[in-house]
Amino acid sequence: MASPIAVAGTRVSGPALSEHEHRVQLRRAVIASTVGTAIEWYDFFLYSTMTGLVFAKLFFPNSDPFVGTLNAFGIYAVGFAARPVGAAIFGHYGDRIGRKSTLIATLMLMGIATFLVALVPTYTTIGVWGAVFLTVLRFIQGVGVGGEWGGSVLMSMEWARSSKSRGFVASWPQLGVPLGLFLANLAVLAFSRMSGDAFLTWGWRIPFALSLLLVGIGLYIRLGILETPVFTRLVADKRVVRAPMRESLRRHSREIILSALARMAEQAPFYVFTAFVFSYGTGTLHVSRDFLLGGVLTAAVLSLVAVPLSGHLSDRIGRRKMYLIGAAATGVFGFAYFGLLNTGVPLLMFIAIMLSNIPHDMMYGPQAALIAESFTGHLRYSGASLGYQLASLIAGGPAPLIATWLLGRTHTAYSIAAYILFCSVCSLVAVAMMRDHTGKDID
């Protein structure tokens, strides 16, 4: 019987597993990846939701409301700027010491940073230093989530034995996004029902503090899984490289750039629909935050079906084709979305928010496999993570800022819809240039 292999202190399973044991480990890996990712996205989205609702008031109270919102979204964007940093750091260790250890580290980093947000004093207590501390913690959040995606996707995908189901299996960690979105908005909705100014005074801190409990649950689940068979083979074959990030940039620069551009239609509109909508809805349309939270919650629930379904469809019709359909649908939907919101009719507004994630999900389901399959096994964590997270600099991070600026400049939300269309065109071109590995064996 082969003995376990140790790599930089990481225990990698050596003995061959039976078919039943392999299925058990696949199930555990999928659950651990999905639950852990949901917790990390809860942390990330909680900040996003609070930015549009309370941070401008608490940390920039002396600013014009428009300027205060821009400042708050500026700090929000810091988390996205940090995500490529997290991808570089954890991508390196994910390809050096393994997927499991790296995922445990990202979960702890994200959870502790989110918990500390609950303790940050506001402007009335320590002045501008409150915003400074918030910025530092947001950066740490970004580093954590920047390393999370690659590991969680690979932990699931690399346990999949059949190449014909990789899109479906890899889509499950993607459910962390709608699950995290649902939990974050549910927490805000629950505590925002406090009477008077209690929520604005101290109630907003509770959802951040709860992060520590969720991290404990996530760690318990992740500690019980084995390293992936792919990484085990890489170690046994002595294919682990000393500087995987440098090698990824040298050998896969084309794939990294195309992966980042492919995400523009998925990421930028998503943060317009789930973060910017709160400032636009309460400030311009004058609807209640609970109405907006209810719509986003419903959208998140629909995504729990749409994401894995899209991943499954990508196994049938091809990863690239499924993604192109979603990107085209997003470009058109932006105009319908703001058209329905601007009617002021509650039912139509709710429908717009409820359906806003569907075009996104058509891309997000197959996206994990589409990007991860583009990189060779010993560079996959580094290359896929960097390509995925670089989109944060050109899409997700700037999106609410650009949307706020466009609205202030043009005084019409259709300029934001035009921006969404631009992002969609960029993704259509990039995805058309990517190789489709659907159904093919990968190392």
N, C-alpha and C positions, 0 to 999 in steps of 0.2 A: 504493500500500500504506500502510495506516495506521501511524503510528509508535507505539511503546510510550508509555504514559502514566505519568508519575511522580507519586506521591502521597507526600509527606513522606518522600522517599527510597526509597520502595518501587516496584519495577519491576512494572508490570502489563502482561500481554501484550495487544497491540493487534490484530495481524493475525488475521483469521478463520481458524480451524483446519478442516482437512478432517475428514470423518467418521472416517477412520482415526486421524488425529492426536488427535482428541477422545477416541476410545476409549483410546488410549495414555495420555493425560493422566488420564482417569478412573481407569484401572487404577493409575497411579502415585500419584494422590491417595489412593485407597483404601488402598494398601499403606503409604504414608507416614503416613497418619492412624492406621491400625491398629497399625503397629509402634511409632510414637512414643507413642501412648496406652498400649500395653502396657508400655513402659519406665517411663512415669510411674506407672502403677498398680503395677508391680513395686515401685517405691520406696515408694509409699503403703502397700501391703499388707504389705510387709516389716516396716514399723514396727508395723502392726496385729498381726501374728503374734508379733513379739518382745515386744510389750506383755504379752500373756497368758502368755508363757513365761519371760521373763527380766528385764524391766525393773523389776518390783516388787521382785525380789530384789536387783538391782544398785544401784538408785537410792533405794530406801526399805527398807533392810535392818532397820532398828530398829522398823518398824511391825508391828502385828498383820497377819497375812497378808491378812485381809479388807480392812483399811484400806489396806495397801500396794497391793492390786489396784485399789481405788477411786482412789488417787492416780495410779497408772500410767494407768488409763483416763481420768483427768482430763486428763493431758497429751495423751493420744491424742485427746481431744475438741477440743483446741486447734486441731488441724489442720482439723477440720470448721468451727470458728468462723471460721477464716481463709479458707475457700473462697469465701464471698460477697465478701470483700475482693478476692480474685484475680479473681472474675467481674467486679467493677466496674472494676478497673484494666485488665485485658486485654480486657474487653468493649468498653471505650471505644476502645482502640487497634485492636482487631480491626475495628471499624466505621469507624475513621478512616484507618488506613494499610494495612489488608488482613489477610487470614487467615494468610497464609504467614509473614510477619515475626513476628507475634504468637506463632504456634506454636513458632517457633524459640526465642523468648525464654522461654516457659513450660518448654520441655524443659531448657534450660540451668539455669534457676533451680531446678527440681525436682531435677535430677541432682547439682548442687553441694551443695545442702542435705543430700541423702541421704548423699553421700560423707562429709560432715563429721560425721554421726552416728557414723560408725565411729571417729572420733577423740575423742569425748567421754569424759572420765575419769569413773569411777563414784564412788559415795558414799565409798568407802574412801580415795580419793585426794584429792578436793577437797570432800567433804561435799555440802551442799545445792546447791552451784553446778553440779554435774553435772546435776541435774534442771532447773535454770534454763536451761542451755545446750540441753538436750534440748527444752525447751518452745519456745525461740526457733527452733530448727531445724524443729520440728514445725509452727510457724506459717508459716515460709517454704515448707515443703512444701505446706501447705494453699493458700497464695497461688498457687503454681505449678499445682497440679492444678485450682484454681478457674478458672483461665483456659484450661486445656487442653481441656476437654470441648467447649465451644461451637465453638472453632476446628476441632477435628478432625472433628466432625460436619458442620460447614458445608463444610469442604474436600472432603469426599466428596459430600455431598448436592447441593451447588451445581454439581458437575460432571455430575450425572445429567441426561441430556437428556429422558428420559421421566418424566412424572409418575406413571406406573403402576409404577415400580420404586424410588421414593424410599425407601419403608420398608425394602426390602432393602439398598439401597446405604448408607443412613444407619446401618443396624444393624452394619456392619462395624467402624467405630471402637469400637462398644460391646464388641466382642470383646477390646478392650484390658483390660477388667475380668477376664474369666476367664483370659486369657493372663497378665496380671500376677499374678493370684492363683496360678496354676499355677507360674510362675517363682519367686515369692517363697517359696511353701511347699516347692518342690523344693529351693531353695537352703538353707532352714532344715533340711530333712530330711537333705540331704547332709552339712552341716557339724555337725549335732547328733549324728552318729555318732562324733564324736571321743571318744577314751577319757578316762575320769576326768572331771575338772572343766574340761577344756580348752575346751569349748564355752562354758560359763558365764564362763570367765576371759577368753578372747580370741577364740574361734572365731566368736561371734555377730557380730563386727565385719566379717568377711570379706564376707558378702553385701552389706553396705552399701557397702564399698569398691568392689565390682564394678560399682556403679552408674555410675561414671565411664566405664568401658569401654562400657557399654550406651548412654550418652548420646552418645558419639562415633559409634556406629553409627546412632543415630536422627538426629543432625544431618546425617550424610552423605546419608541417604535424603531428608530433608525439604528440603535445599538444592536438590535436583534437580527440584522440581515448580514449576509455574506458579501464579499467582494464579487464583482461580476466575472463571469467566465472569460470574457474578452481580455480584461486586464490580467487575470490569472495566467492566460496563455502568453501575453506580452512579457510578463515577468519570467515565465519558464523559458521562453525563447530568447531571453536577453535582448528584447527590443525596446526597453525603456530608455529614452534618450536623456542626456544631461540637461539640455535647455530646450524643452518642447515648445515654448512660446516663440523663441527665436527661429526654430525649425519650421514652425507653422507659418510665420511671416515669410520665410524664404521659399517654402514649397507650395503654400496655399494662399498666397496674397490675392489671387483672382477670386477664389471661393469666399474669402473673408469679406472682400469689398461687395461682391454680389449678394452675400447673405445680409449685410447691413442695408443695402438698397432695397432688397426684397421686403424688408420689414417696414418700410416707410408707409405703405398703404394699410398695414395692420396696426402699427404702434401709434402713429400720430393721431389718426381719427379716434382711436380707442380712448386716449387721454382727453381729447376734446369732449367725447361723449360721456366720460365717467368722472372727470375732474373739473374741466372748464364749465360744464353744464350747471354746476352749483352756483358759481358766481354770476353766470349769464341768467340763470333762472330766477335767482332771488333779487339780483340787482337790476336787470333790464326788463324781464317779464313779470317781476313782482309776484311770483308764486311761492308757496311755502316750501321750506326745506324738507318737510316731511313728505310732501307730494313728490319732490325730486328723488328723495331717498327711496320711496316706494317704487318708483319707476325703474331706478337703477337696480334695486333688489330683484325685481321681476326679470329684468334683462339678464342678471347673473344666473337666475334659476334656469332660464331657457338655454343658457350657454352650457349648463351641465349635460344637456342632451346634444346640443349642436357641435361641441368640440370633439367628443369621441366619435360621433357620427361622421363628421368631416374627415377625421383620421381614418376611419374604416373605409369611407368612399375612396380615399386616396390610394388604398391598397387595391381597389378595383379598377379605377379609371386612370390612375397615375397621379403621383404627388404634384407634379408641375401643372397638369391640367386643372386639378382641383384648386390650386392656389391662384391660378390666373382667373378662374371664374370668380373667386372671392374678391380679388383686387379690382376687377371690373365692376362688380356689384357695389363695392365701397365708393368708387368714384361717382356713381350715379346717386347713391343713397344720401350723400351729404346734402344735396339740394332738397331732397324730399324731407329729410330730418328737420332742417331749419324752417322749411315751408310749413310743416305741421306744427312745430313749436310756436311759430309766429302767428298762427291763427288765434291763439289765446283760448281755444276751446279745450277744456281739461281732458276730454276723452282722446282727442287727436294728439294732444301733447303727450299724454301717457303712452299712446301707441308708438309714437316716435321714439321715446326713450326706451320702451320695452323691446323694440325691434333693433335697436342701435347696435347690439353686439353680434347679430346674426352674420352680416357680411364679414366682420372681423373673425368670427369663429370658423368660417369657411376657409380662412387662411391659417388660423392658429392651430387647428386640428392637425393638418399635414405638415405644418412648419417644422416641428421638432425633428421628424425623420428627414425631411427635405434638406435641412441644414446639416444635421449630424452625419448623414450618409455621404456628404460631400468631402469628408475628411477621413484620412487613414486612421486606423485604430490607435496607434501610439501617439498621435497628435490630435486626436478627436476632441478631448476636453478643452485643450487650449484653443484650437482653431475654431470650433463651433461656438465656444463661449465668447471669443473676441468678436467674431462676425455678428453674433446675435446682439451683443451688448453695445457695439459701436453705433447701432441704430439709435441708442439712447441720446447720443450727441446730436444727431441730425433729425430725429423724429420725436420720440416720446418726451424728452426733456423740454425742448423749445415749444412744443405744440400748444400748451395752454398760454404761454407767453405770446406766441405769434397770434393766437386766436384773440387774446385780449387786446393786443396792439392793433390788429386789423379792425376789430369792432370799434375801437376808439378813433381810428383814422377814417374809416369809411362809413361808420354808423349803420352798417347793414351786415347781417349775419351771413348773407350770401357770399361775401368775400371770404369767409371761413370755409364755406362749401367749395369755393374755387381752389383754396389751399388744399383741401382734402383730395380734390380731383388731381391736382398736381402730384401729390404723394402717390396716388394710385397709378398714374402714368409712369412714374419712376420705377415702381415695383413691377409693373407689367413688363417693362423693358429688361429689368434685371433678372426676373424669373425666367423669361424666354431664353436668356443666355446661360442659365444654370443647367447642369446635367441631371437627368432624372434616373435615379437608381432604384426605382420601385421594382420590387421582386427579385433584385439581384443580390448575390451574396456579398457581404462585406467582412473585412477582418476585424 
